[in-house]
Amino acid sequence: MEIVGKVVQLGTLIEGSSPRGPWTKQELIIETIEQYPKKVCLLCWNERVKDANNFFVGQTIKAQISIESREFNGKWYTDVRAFRLEPEQPTEQPVQQTNVQMPPQQPLPPMNDDYFASDNGDDLPF
């Protein structure tokens, strides 16, 4: 899956050790760019922590994510793991200026004092 949003916050770095070796984890909170924006907490593990630290608050990023839920003691927990992070490229193409010849403007006809005067009591000029 892919998600695009603006970086809102970078969480604190958490380090630990397991039987498979040391690990690092950091949360990256983004806000989606939609009519009704939603905040999403992306979990960045090990190498992705370095990637997450390259972004700044307010920057728009694109993240490839995997969503996984697991049960523990009768409660369900859901993780949104980022496995690829990159800055979002602008989708708009730059506007190219072209030299367009505009036709010459015609002058407006001169207005006289009778233009606004009317005999029917209406103050509109038409």
Salt bridges, closest charged atoms under 4 A:
GLU34 OE1 - LYS38 NZ 3.15
ASP51 OD2 - ARG48 NE 2.91
ASP79 OD2 - ARG70 NH1 2.95
GLU86 OE2 - LYS62 NZ 3.42
